[in-house]
Amino acid sequence: MVNYKLSDLKHDLPSGLVVFFIALPLCLGLSLASNAPLFSGIIAGIVGGIVVSLISKSQLSVSGPAAGLAIIVAGAVKDLGSFEAFTVAIILAGILQILFGVIRAGIIAYFFPSSVIKGMLAAIGLILIIKQIPYALGYHSKIFGVDEFMDSGDNGKFSMITNALEHVNPHVLLVTLVSLGVYIFWDIVLKRKYSWFPSALVAMLTGTLFYAILELYFNIQLPESELVSIPDTNLFHGFKLPDFSLLFNGKIIYLAFTLALVASVESLVTLEAIEKIDPHKRQPHVNHELLAQGAGNIVSGLLGGLPLTALIVRSKANADSGAKTKVSAIIHGIFLILAVLLIPQFMHHVPLGVLAAVLIGVGFKLVRPAIFKEEFSLGWATFIPFAITIIATLATNLLIGILIGSIAGVISVVRTNFHSAISVEGDGTGDTVYVRLNKDVSFLNKPQLITKLNNIPKSKNVIIDGSKASFIDNDIAEVIEDFKTASDHLQRKTELIKTQYKLDSDENAFHALLDRNKEWVKQRTDLDPEYFRRMAKGQAPKFLWIGCSDSRVATDEITQTDPGDIFVHRNIANLVIKTDFNLMSVLQYAVSVLKVKHVIVCGHYECGGVKAAMGNQKLGLIDNWLSNIKDIYDKYQEELDAIEDEKAKFNRMVELVVLEQVYNLSKMSVIQEEWKNGKFPIIHGWVYDIANGSLKDLDVNIQATSSIPEIYKFKI
């Protein structure tokens, strides 16, 4: 803030206005969804925009009341009997968040699988839609809670909808349908052309204007209970002060922990998402963000506002609108204050059905069918935790839903890894069966190994390949020895390969490569006699892999793919340079002839090329190549210099190198030519961690020229 450039104001001012347009109807709507005073949402929006932004180091995130927290608030207010009692929990939650920041607990966000987070958001979307149905139909009584979704009694949401359907107010329904129709039409047809004008505001203005026409020309008036009602036009009369007499109430303390955990996770997930779309790639400060969010919740609770968190929708809108700094978020908070002071009478004429339409639209975006399709396409290991999180959240509450979903995620991963630890090849053809220990095997894999060994026909020879397992439990070794002993009685050959060939520095070490080739050919032909004839007919890879020449990064090994699956180009530090005719030839052949669906730029931590480029030592001819990496360092020097830990700085530099190569690919005419004809190829950025063998998706997936500046777009 001290070094703020006035030149950035031309970007931050309109961005702040756009975010305000989105925030105003949502602050009111989320107050409605929370069973809280409508003014409380405005207070949270103001505090999130001004207080949190002043403290936070995030330049693009926007904080305010959240849809997910609204579900918690509504149930808590009903349970405690008053909103004033609940604000005490908000203050305690803020104190807990500050404590989380002090003890550097920001890392907790990374322990929640993305499938669980998406499941949580989808469940929130469903609950938002269902809870708004009574308001959309014009019938909502006090029995309509939000915390008993699966109840079959009068308080359950199913009964809530049934009762509402029996008491429909046709005028409210008409206003709701008009607002929702405009919201959908604007999103589908006009949003791209008028992206600066949010669909939520369009729906709110249109629905309110439509009701004004009904009132003026058709003498149709809705009951006061169906209109927005702000308690007082005086800003300072809207505050609901906390009831501190309940400070040590057990329910309050439980709610505080729930709010602190959910709000912290959502804020950190938002921060991570925004960092990925920040054009300046500024690194998030997760622990400092917890301090800022905690301070915001303390202030919001003291003033009678809703609990707040960093928000994905508003933050993304802020970034998409061209915001440069956090001043845009502060400006949106100032606009909220002005709205309360200057246009309260307008708010008094907004039907609740209009806000219900906006929230139904927001809920649908969280639970749209494409999300289910995407998660399902990633396999059962991803889809099951996603679905379980939704079901558990609907059946219980948000916190329990996340915990159950996370447990399901852990079980799914363990089960997948457990079953992939041991594989059997060749049990149907040939004379030899290969039992492969694909990773470390322990006593947990003992029943699986025994079963697989017992199922091998007695007429087959067996080779147990443990070369890929750095650890073999004694229980597993005993099972193998027992099997070998039993095989001797059957007079069949059983061999255990415990280690891979060692390629040492002896002058004849290269012979080991030839020996391994002979063994590999034999294994392949034993399993599939037609394998090499089929390979000779041609290739049809779906992937182009642009990786580093480092000998530790074996593409087919780390992706567990077969020959013919990936077309590969490698160079030092995986660079994409338009004057490199080797790369350009590979790229053209891959996308134009082979028609690959995905281009993956994969860097790796501990990259020697990147490390050399970050120093000043003269290395010779390679210095000309590494100068391309030095240019990237110069571009992001401010961000990199802010990272104190040298290893973290090195790792971040590796990621930035990959991201820049992805953007370089998107500027290539050969890529844009293919985009014109279809949606492929999609360009991805990954990083391989040599220390643990895992691939990290940098979440950059470019498949259209909309992601690049206009000057780089070819007219094809």
N, C-alpha and C positions, 0 to 999 in steps of 0.2 A: 504493500500500500504506500509506503514511504517513497518508493521509486516508481510510482505509477506514472505512465506516460499518457498525456492528454490525447495523444493520437489514437490510443486504444478506445477512447470513449465513443468514437463513431461506430465501433463494433459492439461495445458493451451496452450502450443505451438502447438500440433497437432489440438486442437479444433479451435484455431485461424486460422490455415491454412485451415481447412474445411470451416469455415465461410467465409474466403477470397475467396475461390473457388466459393461459392454461390453468394457472394456479387459482384464480378467483372462483370459477365455478366448482373446481375440485375441492377447494377448502370448505366451501359451503356444503357440497355434496358429501364429503367425508364426515363432516359434523353430523349430517343427517344419518349417514350409515353407522355412526358411532353412538347413536342415541344420546348425543351431547348437545349443549347449547350451540346454536349455529355460529355464534361469535367466537367460540373456542377454536374453530378451524382457522379463522382469519388471524387470531392471535398466534397460533402455531406457525402459520405461513410467514407472518411478519418476523417472528423470532428466528425462524429458520433462515430467512433471507438476510437478516441483518446481523444478529448475534453470532450465529454459527459461522457465517461467511467471514466475519471479521477475525475470528479465531482460527478457522481452518486454513490449512496450507493448500488445499485443493483449489485449483483455479476455475474449474468448470462445474463442479457438483452443486446441486441446489437441494436444500433441505426444507422439509415441511411435513404436514400430516400425511400419513401413508395409508394406503388401502389395507395392507396387512395388519397394521396396528389398529385399524378401525374395528376389526373383528374382535380383538382383545378388549378394546375399550367398551364396546357395546355390552358384551357379556359381563364385564366388571362393574359397570355403572348399574346394571340391573341387580347384580349380586350384592353390591355394597349399599344400594339405595339412594345414592346421591353422587353427582359429578364432583362436588367439593371433596368428598372422601377419596375419590379416585386420583385427584390431582396430587395428593400426598405420595401416592405410588409413583407418579411421574417424577417428582422431585428426588425420591430415593433411587429411582432408576438412573437418573442423571448422575447422582453421586457414585453409583456403581460403575457407570461408564467411564467416569474420570479415573476411578480406581483401576479399571481394565487398562486404560491408557498408561497409567503410571507403572503398572507391572508388565507392560509391553505384551498385552494379551491379544494384540491385533492379529496375530497368527491364527487365531481360532477360526477365522473365516475360511481358511484354506483346507480345513478338515471336513467341510460339508461338500459332498459331491455335487457337481453341477446339475445332475438329474434330480437331486433332492430339492435344490433351490428352484428349479423349473417346476417341479411338482407342487412346491409350496405356493408359487405364484399362480399356478393354474387353479389350485384349490381356492385361493383368495378370489380369483376371477369368478368361479362358480358361486361362492358365497355372496359376493357383491351382487351378481345378477339375481339370485334367488331372493335376497333381502330387499331388493328394489321393486320386486313385482307388486307387493301391496301398495307402495307409493305410486307406481305406474298405473294401477287400476283405481286408485282413489279410495282405498280402504285400508287403514292401518290403525290397529288398536294396541293397547299396552301389552297385550300378551305376545306380541311378535318380538321374540328375542332373537339372538344370533348364535347362541352357544349350544343350542340343542338341535343340531341338524337332523340327527337320526331318530329323535324322539317320535313316538307314535301318538302321544297324547295331544292335548289342546295347545301345548306350548311348542310343539315341533314345527319345523319349517314346512313340512308337507301339509300339516293342518293349517298353517298360516296362509299358504297359497290357496288351499281349498276355501277357506273363509273369505279371502279376498275375492275369489272368483264369484262367490255368492252375493257380493255387495259392490259390484262394479259401478263406479261413477262414470258415465259415458263421456262427460265433458273432460274429465281428467285424462281418461284413456285417449281421447282425441288429441289433446295437447301433447301427451307423451309420445304418441305415434308420429305426430308431425315433427317433434324435436328429434326423435330417434331416426326418422327417415332422412332428415337434413344432415344429421351427424354421419350416417352411412354414405349418403350421396356425396358429401363433401370429401370424405375420406377416400372414396373409390374414384371419383371423377375429377374433382377440382383441387385436391390437396397438392398434387405435384405442381400445378400452375400457381396456386396461391399458398405456398408452403409457409409463408410468413403469418398467415391467419389461421389459428388452430381450430380444428373441427369442434372441440368442446365449447369454445366461445361462440362459434357460429350457431351451434344448436341451442345454446342458452339464449342468445339474442333473438333467434327466430321463434323459439317456443314462447318466449315472453311477449314478443310482438304479436304473435298469433293469438295469445290469450287476451291481449289488450284489444284486438279487433273483435273477438267474441264478446268481450265485456261492453265495448262501445257501441257496436252496431247490432248485436243480437241479444243484448241485455242478459248475457250469461255470466254469472258470478260464482266463483268457487268459494267454498267455505274457508274461513280464516285458517282452519287446521290444514288446508291444502296449499297454503302459501308460505313462502319464506318469512320468518319473523325474527328480526334482530331486536333484542330486548330494548335497546335505547339508542337513539342517534348520537348520543354523547359517547365518545370513544371510551372514556374512563368509567362509564357505568356498566360496561359489558363484562367486567372482570368477575370471575367466580373464585374467591380466595379459598385456599386449601383449609380443610378441617384437620388441624394438627392434633386434635384430641385422639385421632385414630392412628397416630404415628407408629405405635408398636403392635397394631393389630396383625395377626398372623396372615390374614388374607391380603392385607396391604403389602406385606413383605414378600409374599409369594408372587404377587402381581408385579412388584418392582423387579424381581429377578427375571420374570418372564419378559417384561418390557425391555430391560437392559440387554438381555441376550438376543431377542429377536431384532430390536432396533440396531444393535451393534452389528449383527451378521448382515442385515440388509444394507446398512451403510457401507460396510467394507466390501460387500459384493458389488454395490453400485460404484464404489471408488475404483475397483479393479476393472469394471466394464468401461467406465469413462476414460480411464488411462489408455485403454486400447484404441479409442476413437479420437483421442486428443492429437491433433495434427503436430503438436510440438513434443509429444511423447514424454510429458512431464511425469516423473515417478510419484506415485501416491505415498503419502506419509500416514500409514494406517494407524499407528498409535496416537499420533497427534490428532487425527480425525476423531478418535474416540473421546479425547479431551474436549474437542469442539462440540461434538454431539451431546456429551454429558452436560456441558455448560448450557447448551440450548434447551435441553429438557428441564433443567433446574429452573431457568427463567420462565419457560412456557408454563410449567406447573405452578409457579408462584403467581403468574398472571391469570391463571384459569384457562390455559390453552391446552390443546390436544398434545399427546406425545409426538415427537417428530423424529425423522430419520432422513438420511440422504435418499433421493428419489431418482430412479432410473429414467422414467419418462421425462420429467422436467429437466434433468441434467442432460439427457440426450438432446432435447429440444434446444437447450442452451448452447450446446456444442454445435448442433446443426445450423443454428442461427448466426454462427460466426463469432461468438463471444471469445474474447482474448483473456480476460482475467475474472476474478471473483467479484469485481465491481458490478457485473451484470446481475448477479444474484442479489447483491445489496440493493440495486435499483429496483428489482422486482418487489422486494420487501417494502421499499418506500412507496411504490405505486399501490400496494395493498392498503397502506395507511391512508393514502389520499382517497382511495375508493370508499373506505368506511366514513371518512370525514365529509366527502363531497357528494357521493351518490347513494346514500342509504335508502332513499325513497325508491330508487330503481330496484334495489334488492327486495324491498317489501312487496313488489309486484311479480316476483319470480315464482311460478308454481313449483311445488315440490316434484310434480311429475316431470318437469323439465330437468331437474337435477337427477332424478331417477334415470331418465333417458341417457344422460351423460355418463352416469356410473355404469349403466348396462353396457354402454359402448366401451368403457374402460375395462370392465370385467371381461367382455368378449375378446379384447386384444390379449388379455392374460391367458385365456383358455381356448384360443382359436384352434381349430382342428389341425392346422399345419404343425403345431407344437407336438401333438400326439403322434402325427405321422413321422416327424423328425426323430423323436425319441425311439419310436418303434424300429425305425430303419437302422438305429445304432446297435440293435440286438437286445436280447432279453436281459443281459447283465445291466443295461442302462434303463430299459423300459420298466422292469419290475420295481426298482426303487422309486422311480417316477410315479408309477401308478399307486404304489403302496402309500407314498407320501400324501397323495391326493385323498385317498380313502381314509387314511388315519386322521388327516386334518379335518375332514368333514365330520368324522365320527367323534372326534375329541376336541382338540383345540390346536392352535398353531404350533405351540412349543412342543407338545407331545407328538404332533404330526411330523415335525422336523426330526425329532429324536428317533421315532420309529422308522422313518424313511432312511435316516443315516445308518441305523442298525441293519436295515434291509440291504443297503448299499454295500456295507462291509461284508455281510454274508454272501451277497451275490459275487463280489470280487473274489473272496476266499474260495467259494465253490468253483468259479471259473478257473482260477489258478490251480486249484486242487485237481480238477479233471484234466487240465492240460499238462500236468507235471509228468505224466506217464502216457506214452502212446505206443501203439502196436502197428507195425507195417508188415505186409506180406503174408498175412495169415490165410489169404485166399488163393494166392498163386505162388509158384516157385517152391524150392526146397527149404528156403531159409526164412525165418521170421525175425524181424528186428524189434526189440523192445527198447525204446529210447527213454532215458531219464532226462527230460527236457530242462529241468531246473533243479534246485536243491530239493531233496526228498528226505522226509522225516518219518517218524513212527506213524504220523497221521495218514501217510500214503500206504501203510503196510497192507490194509485190507484190499485196497485197489490193486496193488502189485500182485498180491497172492491170487486174486480173482483173474487177472489178465494172464498170469502164468499158467494157471490151471486150465484156462480155456484154449491154450495152444495145442493143436493136434500132436499126438505123440510121435507121429512120423516126421515132424519138422525139426530141422536144426535151428538153434536159437542163438542169436547174438544180442547180448544186453549191452547197449551203448550208454555208458555213463560219462562220456567225455564232456557233455555240456553241464554237468552238475558239479559245482565246486564243493558241495557237501552231501555226503551220503551217510545217513544215520546208521548206527550199529544194527538196529532192528531190520533195516532194509538189507544190509550186508548179510545178515543171518538168513533172511528169506532167499537171497540169491544163492548163497552157499548150499542151502538145503535143496534148492531147485537143481543146482549142478550135480549134487550127489544123486538125486532121484533120476536125473538124465543119464548118468553113467550106467545105472541099472537098465535103462531103456536102450542103451547103446546109441544114443544120439549125441551129436556134438553141441555143447553149450559153451559159449565164450563170453567173457566180460571185458569190455573195453573201458578202462577206468579213466584214462587221460588221453588228450589229443597228442598228436605228434609235436615234439619240441623242435622248433626251427632255430637252432643255436648258430653260433658263429663259425662252426667248422666249415672247411672249404667244400665239403661234399653234402652240406645240409640241403642243397637244392634237390637232391635225390628224394628227400622225404616228400617233396611236393608231387613228384611223379608217382611215388608209392601211394600217396593219398588219392591221387586221381584214379589209379587203378582200382582201389577199394571202392571209391565212389561210383565208378562205372559199373562195377559188379553189383553193388547194392541197388542201384537204379534198375538195372536190367533184371535182377532177381525179382524185384517188386513189380516191374512193368516192362516186359520185353519190347513194347512198342514205343517206349518213352523217347528215345533219341530219334527215331524215324519221325515221330510227331513233331519234335522240336525243329527238325530240319525243314519242315514245310513252311515255316514263317512265324512271325511274331505279331501279336495284337495286344500290346500293353495298354493299360488304362492310365498309367502314371508316367510322368517325366520327373525324375529326381535330379535336382541340381544340388550337389553336396560337396563337401570338402574332400581333398585328396588324402586326409589323415588316415593312416592304415588301421586305426582303431575303430573307424566308423564303417562297418560292413552293412550295406543297405539291405540285402536279402536276409541277413542274420537278424538284424534288430527289428525288421518288420515281419519276419517269418513268412516270406513270400518265396515262390518258386521261380526258376529261370523263365523268362518270358512275361513276367508280370509287370516289371518296372524297367523303363528305358532310362539309362543313367548317364549323367554328365558330371564330372568332378574336376574341381580345380582348387587351388589354394584359397581357403576362406570362402568358398562357395559364392564367388562374385558373379554378377550379371553386368557385363560391360559391352556396350553396343559395338565397340571396335574389335571385340574378340570373335573372329570369324569361326573359330572352332565351336564356341557356344552358339553363335547365331545359326550355324548350319544344323547343329543338333536340334535347336529350338524349332527351326522351320520344318525339319523332317518329322519331328514328334507331333507338332500340332496340325500341320497341313497334310501329311501323308499318313502317319499312324493314327491321327485323330485322337490323341490322348484326352481323357476327361479332366485330369487334374495335373497341375504343375506344382511340385513341392520344392520350395527352397529350404534346405535343412542345414543349419549350422550346428555347431556343437561347443559346449563349454570346454575350457582348457584348449582352445584353438590356438596353435602356435602362430599362425598368420596374423590373427587379430592381436595377439600379445606383442608380436614384433612391431606391428604398426603403431601400437600405443607407446612405444619407446622411441628413442632417437639414435639407436645404433645403426651404423651403415652396414648393409648386408650385401650390396652388389646389385646385380641386375633385378633381383626381386623387389628392390626398393620402388621401382616404377609401378609394379603391380600393387604393392601395399599402399601406395599413395592414395588409391581410391578409398581405402579404409580410413586413412588419415583425414580425408575430406569429410567423412561421416563423423569422425570424432570432433572435428572443428565445428560441424553443424550443431552437434548436441553437447558442446563442451560445458555449457552452463548447467545442464542437467547432470552430466557425469561428474563434474567437479563438486556437486552438492552431495555426492555419495562418498561418505568417509571411508567405509570398508573397501579395501582394495579388491578383494575377491568379488564383492557385490558389484563394484564398478566394472570389473572385467566381464562378469556375466551379463550385465546390462548392455555393455558394448557389443557383445556377441549377438544379443537379441536385436539391437538397433541395426547391425550389419544385415541381418536376415530381413528385417522389415524394409530396409532401403532397397534390397534386391527384389523383393516382391513388387514394390512400387516401380522399380525400373522395368520389370517385365510387363507391367500394365501399360507402359508407354510405348511398347514395341508395336509396330504396324502389323506384324505377322499375327500377334495375339488379337489385336483389335479387328482384324479381318475375320477371324474365326468367331469373335463375339457377334459380329454383324449377322452371321449365318445361324447362330444358335447360342445357347447359354454356356457352352463349354469353350475352352478349358477354364476351370476355376483355379485361381492361384492361391496357394497357401504358404504360410511361414511356420516352420517348426524349428525346435532346438533339441538336440540329443545330449543327454547328460551322461557323460562317460562314467561318472562316479557311481551311478545306480542303474544305468541301462535304460532309463525311461525317456520317452519322447514327450516334449512339451509343445502343445499347440499354442501359438501366440495369438490365436483367434483373429487373424487377419485373412479374410477370404474374399478376394476380388474377382468379380465375374462380369463387370460392366465398366464402361468409361465414366460413369457417374462418380466414381471414387477418385478421379484424377482431375487436375486443373485443366481448364478449357484449352490452353495452349498446346497440350500434349495429345489432344484428340484429333485423329486423322479423319478426313472426310472420305470415307470408303464407300 
